Amino acid sequence: MFELICNVLLWLGLLYAYFFNVLEAPIPDRTARNPYTLKPDVWPKAIIILLLICIAINIINIIRKNKNNPDFALDALMSIRARLVIGIALVVGASFILEPLGYMATCCLVLFFYGLLLGQTHVIRLAVFSVLVTFVLYIVFSVLLSVNLPRGTIEEFRNFSLYVESIVASVKSAIGM
């Protein structure tokens, strides 16, 4: 069990390093303007992605190897106290990813994983519910309460947030709010 926990923590740490240190690393203007130079983020991205894949394979192998071992029961991990600790860790993790991913992605992920933590077995229903609740909360806070929600610093997530904001603004102007 200790090996599994260490691998999961290492995987999460590498994921954090990828999103917060590698993707957001500034690229010098001189390098960005030259189409023939190798960008400084290429090798860290490649190495971290390969490490993430290898650690994920290792996690799967650990679970398969200990599948029938009664001392390795994952049910024991899911006691009430353990769920409380995991829920707290989920909220703390959300506070770290809120700025780079923005409100939309963070809220969807938190709702999805919290639903899994509470025992929801229908993953598709949970994913749809997470997206719908995220949009309802977005409308309540952004439109009705005029709260500026984080858009994200990673380009893809920021562009998605701006796209949703443009849709909401056009609907708002169409109905005359």
C-alpha positions as CSV (number, residue, x, y, z in Angstrom):
1,M,0.0,0.0,0.0
2,F,2.9,2.4,0.8
3,E,4.4,1.8,-2.6
4,L,1.0,2.7,-4.2
5,I,0.6,5.9,-2.2
6,C,4.2,7.0,-3.0
7,N,3.6,6.4,-6.7
8,V,0.3,8.3,-6.7
9,L,1.9,11.2,-4.8
10,L,4.9,11.2,-7.3
11,W,2.5,11.2,-10.2
12,L,0.5,14.1,-8.8
13,G,3.7,16.0,-8.1
14,L,4.9,15.6,-11.6
15,L,1.5,16.6,-12.9
16,Y,1.7,19.8,-10.8
17,A,5.3,20.5,-12.1
18,Y,4.1,20.0,-15.7
19,F,1.2,22.4,-15.4
20,F,2.7,25.0,-13.1
21,N,6.4,25.1,-14.0
22,V,6.8,23.8,-17.5
23,L,3.7,25.1,-19.3
24,E,3.9,28.5,-17.7
25,A,7.7,28.9,-18.1
26,P,8.5,32.1,-20.0
27,I,10.1,31.7,-23.4
28,P,12.6,34.5,-24.3
29,D,11.4,36.7,-27.2
30,R,14.6,35.9,-29.2
31,T,13.8,32.2,-29.0
32,A,10.1,32.6,-29.7
33,R,10.8,34.6,-32.9
34,N,13.2,32.0,-34.4
35,P,11.2,29.1,-35.9
36,Y,14.3,26.9,-36.1
37,T,15.3,26.9,-32.5
38,L,14.3,24.3,-30.0
39,K,12.1,25.9,-27.4
40,P,13.3,25.6,-23.8
41,D,10.2,23.7,-22.7
42,V,10.4,20.8,-25.2
43,W,12.7,18.5,-23.2
44,P,11.0,19.1,-19.8
45,K,7.6,18.4,-21.4
46,A,8.8,15.2,-23.0
47,I,10.6,13.9,-19.9
48,I,7.6,14.7,-17.6
49,I,5.1,13.1,-20.0
50,L,7.2,10.0,-20.2
51,L,7.6,9.8,-16.4
52,L,3.8,10.3,-16.0
53,I,3.2,7.4,-18.4
54,C,5.7,5.1,-16.7
55,I,4.4,5.9,-13.2
56,A,0.8,5.3,-14.4
57,I,1.8,1.9,-15.7
58,N,3.6,1.2,-12.4
59,I,0.4,2.1,-10.5
60,I,-1.7,-0.2,-12.6
61,N,0.8,-3.0,-12.1
62,I,0.8,-2.5,-8.3
63,I,-3.0,-2.7,-8.3
64,R,-3.1,-5.8,-10.5
65,K,-0.3,-7.5,-8.5
66,N,-2.1,-7.0,-5.2
67,K,-5.7,-7.5,-6.4
68,N,-6.4,-10.6,-4.4
69,N,-4.3,-9.6,-1.4
70,P,-6.5,-9.0,1.7
71,D,-3.9,-6.7,3.3
72,F,-4.1,-4.4,0.2
73,A,-7.9,-3.9,0.4
74,L,-8.8,-0.5,-1.0
75,D,-12.0,-0.7,1.0
76,A,-10.1,-0.1,4.2
77,L,-8.7,3.1,2.7
78,M,-12.2,4.4,2.2
79,S,-13.3,4.7,5.8
80,I,-15.1,7.9,6.9
81,R,-11.9,9.4,8.2
82,A,-10.0,8.6,5.1
83,R,-12.8,10.2,2.9
84,L,-12.7,13.3,5.0
85,V,-8.9,13.6,4.6
86,I,-9.2,12.9,0.8
87,G,-12.0,15.6,0.6
88,I,-9.8,18.1,2.4
89,A,-6.9,17.2,0.1
90,L,-9.2,17.7,-2.9
91,V,-10.2,21.2,-1.8
92,V,-6.5,22.1,-1.1
93,G,-5.5,20.7,-4.6
94,A,-8.3,22.8,-6.2
95,S,-6.8,25.9,-4.6
96,F,-3.5,25.1,-6.4
97,I,-5.1,24.5,-9.8
98,L,-7.6,27.3,-9.7
99,E,-5.3,30.0,-11.2
100,P,-3.8,28.0,-14.0
101,L,-6.9,26.1,-15.1
102,G,-9.5,28.7,-14.2
103,Y,-12.9,28.3,-12.7
104,M,-14.5,26.1,-15.3
105,A,-12.1,23.3,-15.3
106,T,-11.4,23.4,-11.6
107,C,-15.0,23.3,-10.7
108,C,-15.8,20.4,-13.1
109,L,-12.8,18.4,-11.7
110,V,-13.7,19.1,-8.1
111,L,-17.3,18.2,-8.5
112,F,-16.4,15.0,-10.5
113,F,-13.8,13.7,-8.0
114,Y,-15.9,14.6,-5.0
115,G,-18.8,12.7,-6.5
116,L,-16.5,9.7,-7.0
117,L,-15.3,10.1,-3.4
118,L,-18.9,10.0,-2.2
119,G,-19.5,6.8,-4.0
120,Q,-21.2,7.7,-7.3
121,T,-20.7,4.7,-9.6
122,H,-22.2,6.2,-12.9
123,V,-19.2,8.1,-14.3
124,I,-21.0,9.5,-17.3
125,R,-23.9,10.8,-15.2
126,L,-21.4,12.3,-12.8
127,A,-19.5,14.0,-15.6
128,V,-22.7,15.5,-17.1
129,F,-23.8,16.6,-13.6
130,S,-20.5,18.2,-12.9
131,V,-20.6,20.2,-16.2
132,L,-24.2,21.3,-15.6
133,V,-23.6,22.4,-12.0
134,T,-20.4,24.2,-13.1
135,F,-22.4,26.2,-15.7
136,V,-25.2,27.0,-13.3
137,L,-22.7,28.2,-10.7
138,Y,-20.9,30.2,-13.4
139,I,-24.2,31.9,-14.4
140,V,-25.1,32.7,-10.8
141,F,-21.8,34.2,-9.9
142,S,-20.8,35.8,-13.2
143,V,-24.1,37.0,-14.6
144,L,-26.3,37.5,-11.6
145,L,-23.7,38.6,-9.0
146,S,-21.2,40.1,-11.4
147,V,-18.2,38.3,-9.9
148,N,-15.1,37.9,-12.1
149,L,-14.2,34.3,-12.0
150,P,-10.6,33.1,-12.8
151,R,-10.2,32.4,-16.5
152,G,-6.9,30.4,-16.2
153,T,-3.4,31.2,-17.3
154,I,-3.0,28.1,-19.5
155,E,-3.9,29.3,-23.0
156,E,-6.4,26.5,-23.8
157,F,-8.4,26.9,-20.6
158,R,-8.3,30.7,-20.9
159,N,-9.6,30.6,-24.4
160,F,-12.4,28.3,-23.4
161,S,-13.4,30.6,-20.6
162,L,-13.4,33.6,-22.9
163,Y,-15.5,31.6,-25.4
164,V,-18.1,30.8,-22.7
165,E,-18.1,34.4,-21.6
166,S,-18.7,35.6,-25.1
167,I,-21.7,33.2,-25.4
168,V,-23.1,34.4,-22.0
169,A,-22.6,38.0,-23.1
170,S,-24.4,37.5,-26.4
171,V,-27.3,35.7,-24.7
172,K,-27.4,38.4,-22.0
173,S,-27.7,41.1,-24.7
174,A,-30.2,39.1,-26.7
175,I,-32.6,38.9,-23.7
176,G,-31.9,42.5,-22.7
177,M,-30.3,42.1,-19.3
